[in-house]
Amino acid sequence: MDLGLKDRVYVVTGATRGLGNAAARELVADGAKVVVTGRDEQRAQAAAAELGPNAVGLAVDNADPSAAERLIAAARERFGGFDGVLISVGGPAPGFVADNTDEQWQSAFESVFLGAVRLARAAAAELEAGGVIGFVLSASVHEPLPGLTISNGLRPGLAGFAKSLADELGPRGIRVVGLLPSRIDTDRVRELDAMSADPEATRAANESRIPLRRYGTPQEFGRAAAFFLSPAASYLTGVMLPVDGGMRHGF
């Protein structure tokens, strides 16, 4: 299936590793050009180098108020266009209600929530019909996850913002979509599993609750993201796609 991604230009944040990197890889594999970001310049450039000539890496913190304008300008200057953005950011600090500090909440709000809002707002001002704004969120949008209190607080609100944005931008032909990963086999998920007394038992218990009985792979997530961002998904907007092996119950 041709996704129609050839020569389309996307910004993918948080793409030096994990889900953002997986999405960038699949976009490039299908012919797109990408600006990938991370907080560390060396890692951002290394990630772009691995992706090849259709990628450029920039050191950008989503919490920086100037990030959005810089990234969109880089896409236009390097590749001559701007067709969409996938907003991904590293997960906020884990912890329960009594564990997380005000500083952790504030830091996560700036990067996970307000940074995403700024990026989406800037993209909305620059995109034309056929453009797309994507959010990498979490299964916590629908159901709180133990030990991830900050994520549980911020991700559902960002999903609500995304739906509001989809309603506003729909008449202009701009789509807004979200992806809700659960147990994908990334460094972040392995780190969370490792916080338990018995990581192997924790993973086995988690897998037993997943209908497909396994963690997803980053590549599987990346393929879903590439489709959602592509013209092949041109009639999908305002929706959140669980990428969770069947964990989500209900419709």
C-alpha positions as CSV (number, residue, x, y, z in Angstrom):
1,M,0.0,0.0,0.0
2,D,1.3,3.4,-1.0
3,L,0.8,5.8,1.9
4,G,1.5,8.8,-0.2
5,L,4.4,9.9,2.0
6,K,7.1,10.5,-0.7
7,D,8.7,13.9,-0.3
8,R,6.3,15.0,2.4
9,V,8.1,16.9,5.2
10,Y,7.4,16.2,8.9
11,V,8.8,17.4,12.2
12,V,9.1,14.6,14.8
13,T,10.1,15.6,18.3
14,G,11.6,13.4,20.9
15,A,13.0,11.2,18.1
16,T,16.5,10.3,19.3
17,R,15.1,7.0,20.7
18,G,11.9,5.2,21.6
19,L,8.6,5.8,19.9
20,G,9.5,9.1,18.3
21,N,12.6,7.5,16.6
22,A,10.5,4.5,15.5
23,A,8.0,6.8,13.9
24,A,10.7,8.8,12.1
25,R,12.2,5.6,10.8
26,E,9.0,4.5,9.2
27,L,8.3,7.9,7.7
28,V,11.7,8.0,6.1
29,A,11.4,4.4,4.9
30,D,8.2,5.3,3.1
31,G,9.8,8.3,1.4
32,A,9.2,11.2,3.8
33,K,11.7,13.8,4.9
34,V,12.0,14.5,8.6
35,V,13.4,17.0,11.1
36,V,14.1,15.0,14.3
37,T,14.7,16.5,17.7
38,G,16.1,15.6,21.1
39,R,17.5,17.6,24.0
40,D,21.1,16.5,23.3
41,E,22.7,17.8,20.1
42,Q,25.0,14.9,19.6
43,R,22.2,12.4,19.9
44,A,19.9,14.3,17.7
45,Q,22.5,14.5,14.9
46,A,23.4,10.9,15.4
47,A,19.8,9.8,15.0
48,A,19.4,11.9,11.8
49,A,22.6,10.4,10.4
50,E,21.3,6.9,11.0
51,L,18.1,7.9,9.1
52,G,20.1,9.1,6.1
53,P,20.0,12.2,3.8
54,N,16.2,12.7,4.2
55,A,16.6,13.6,7.9
56,V,18.2,16.4,9.9
57,G,18.7,16.5,13.6
58,L,18.3,19.5,15.9
59,A,18.8,19.9,19.7
60,V,15.5,21.3,20.9
61,D,13.6,21.1,24.2
62,N,9.9,21.0,23.8
63,A,9.6,23.3,26.8
64,D,11.4,26.1,25.0
65,P,8.9,28.7,23.8
66,S,10.9,29.2,20.6
67,A,11.1,25.5,19.7
68,A,8.1,25.5,17.4
69,E,9.2,28.3,15.2
70,R,12.7,27.0,15.0
71,L,11.5,23.5,13.9
72,I,9.1,24.7,11.3
73,A,11.7,27.1,9.9
74,A,14.2,24.2,9.7
75,A,11.8,22.0,7.8
76,R,11.2,24.7,5.2
77,E,14.9,25.7,4.9
78,R,16.2,22.1,4.7
79,F,13.5,20.4,2.8
80,G,11.4,23.1,1.2
81,G,8.1,22.4,3.0
82,F,6.1,21.5,6.1
83,D,3.3,18.9,6.0
84,G,2.9,17.9,9.6
85,V,4.3,17.3,13.1
86,L,4.4,14.3,15.4
87,I,4.7,15.6,19.0
88,S,6.5,13.1,21.2
89,V,8.2,13.7,24.4
90,G,9.9,11.5,27.0
91,G,7.6,10.3,29.7
92,P,7.4,12.4,32.9
93,A,8.9,11.2,36.2
94,P,7.3,8.1,37.6
95,G,5.8,8.0,41.1
96,F,2.7,8.0,43.1
97,V,0.8,11.0,44.4
98,A,2.9,11.3,47.5
99,D,6.1,10.9,45.6
100,N,6.1,13.5,42.9
101,T,7.2,17.0,43.8
102,D,5.9,20.4,42.6
103,E,9.1,20.8,40.6
104,Q,8.4,17.5,38.8
105,W,4.9,18.5,38.0
106,Q,6.0,21.9,36.7
107,S,8.7,20.4,34.6
108,A,6.4,17.9,33.1
109,F,3.7,20.5,32.4
110,E,6.1,22.7,30.6
111,S,7.4,19.9,28.3
112,V,4.6,17.3,28.0
113,F,1.6,19.7,28.0
114,L,2.4,23.3,27.3
115,G,5.3,22.5,25.0
116,A,2.9,20.3,22.9
117,V,0.3,23.0,22.9
118,R,2.8,25.5,21.6
119,L,4.0,23.2,18.9
120,A,0.5,22.3,17.8
121,R,-0.6,26.0,17.8
122,A,2.4,27.0,15.6
123,A,1.8,24.1,13.3
124,A,-1.8,25.0,12.9
125,A,-0.8,28.5,11.8
126,E,1.6,27.2,9.2
127,L,-0.1,24.1,7.7
128,E,-2.3,24.0,4.6
129,A,-5.1,21.6,3.7
130,G,-3.8,18.1,3.9
131,G,-1.5,18.9,6.8
132,V,-1.6,16.8,10.0
133,I,-0.8,17.3,13.7
134,G,-0.1,14.1,15.7
135,F,0.4,13.5,19.4
136,V,2.1,10.6,21.0
137,L,0.2,10.2,24.3
138,S,-0.4,7.1,26.4
139,A,-2.9,4.5,27.4
140,S,-3.4,6.6,30.5
141,V,-5.7,8.8,28.4
142,H,-8.4,6.2,29.0
143,E,-7.2,4.5,32.2
144,P,-4.7,5.6,34.9
145,L,-1.5,3.6,35.1
146,P,-0.1,2.7,38.5
147,G,3.0,4.6,39.4
148,L,2.6,7.2,36.6
149,T,0.6,9.8,38.4
150,I,1.9,12.8,36.5
151,S,1.3,11.1,33.1
152,N,-2.2,10.2,34.3
153,G,-2.8,13.8,35.1
154,L,-1.5,15.4,32.0
155,R,-2.1,13.0,29.1
156,P,-6.0,13.0,29.2
157,G,-6.0,16.8,29.2
158,L,-3.8,16.9,26.1
159,A,-6.1,14.4,24.4
160,G,-9.0,16.8,25.1
161,F,-7.0,19.6,23.6
162,A,-6.2,17.5,20.5
163,K,-9.9,16.8,20.0
164,S,-10.8,20.5,20.4
165,L,-8.1,21.4,17.9
166,A,-9.4,18.7,15.4
167,D,-12.8,20.3,15.5
168,E,-11.4,23.8,14.9
169,L,-9.0,22.8,12.1
170,G,-11.2,20.4,10.3
171,P,-12.9,23.0,8.1
172,R,-9.4,24.0,6.9
173,G,-8.6,20.4,5.9
174,I,-6.0,19.9,8.6
175,R,-6.2,16.7,10.6
176,V,-5.3,16.1,14.3
177,V,-4.7,12.6,15.6
178,G,-3.3,10.8,18.6
179,L,-1.6,7.5,19.4
180,L,-2.0,5.8,22.7
181,P,0.8,3.3,23.3
182,S,0.8,1.0,26.2
183,R,3.5,-1.7,26.7
184,I,5.8,-1.1,23.8
185,D,9.3,-2.7,24.2
186,T,11.3,0.6,24.6
187,D,14.0,1.7,26.9
188,R,11.4,3.7,28.9
189,V,9.2,0.7,29.5
190,R,12.1,-1.5,30.4
191,E,13.2,1.1,32.9
192,L,9.7,1.2,34.4
193,D,9.7,-2.6,34.7
194,A,13.1,-2.5,36.3
195,M,11.8,-0.4,39.1
196,S,10.0,-3.5,40.5
197,A,11.6,-6.1,42.8
198,D,11.4,-8.7,40.1
199,P,11.5,-7.2,36.5
200,E,11.1,-10.5,34.7
201,A,8.0,-11.4,36.8
202,T,6.6,-7.9,36.2
203,R,7.0,-8.3,32.5
204,A,5.4,-11.7,32.5
205,A,2.5,-10.5,34.5
206,N,2.0,-7.5,32.1
207,E,2.2,-9.8,29.1
208,S,-0.5,-12.1,30.6
209,R,-2.9,-9.1,30.7
210,I,-2.3,-8.2,27.0
211,P,-4.6,-10.1,24.6
212,L,-1.8,-10.6,22.2
213,R,0.3,-11.9,25.1
214,R,3.4,-9.8,24.3
215,Y,4.8,-6.3,24.3
216,G,4.6,-4.4,21.1
217,T,7.8,-3.5,19.1
218,P,8.8,0.0,18.3
219,Q,8.6,-0.8,14.6
220,E,4.9,-1.8,15.0
221,F,4.2,1.6,16.7
222,G,6.2,3.4,14.0
223,R,4.1,1.8,11.3
224,A,0.9,2.9,13.0
225,A,2.2,6.4,13.4
226,A,3.3,6.6,9.7
227,F,-0.1,5.5,8.5
228,F,-1.9,8.0,10.8
229,L,0.3,10.9,9.5
230,S,0.0,9.9,5.9
231,P,-2.5,11.0,3.2
232,A,-3.8,7.4,3.2
233,A,-5.5,8.3,6.5
234,S,-7.0,11.5,5.0
235,Y,-10.5,10.9,6.6
236,L,-9.2,10.2,10.1
237,T,-9.2,13.2,12.5
238,G,-10.1,13.8,16.1
239,V,-9.4,10.2,17.0
240,M,-7.1,8.4,19.4
241,L,-5.6,5.1,18.3
242,P,-4.7,2.6,21.1
243,V,-1.5,0.8,20.1
244,D,-1.6,-1.7,22.9
245,G,-2.1,-5.3,21.7
246,G,-5.7,-5.2,22.7
247,M,-5.5,-3.9,26.2
248,R,-8.1,-1.2,25.7
249,H,-11.6,-2.5,26.4
250,G,-14.7,-0.8,25.0
251,F,-15.0,1.3,21.9
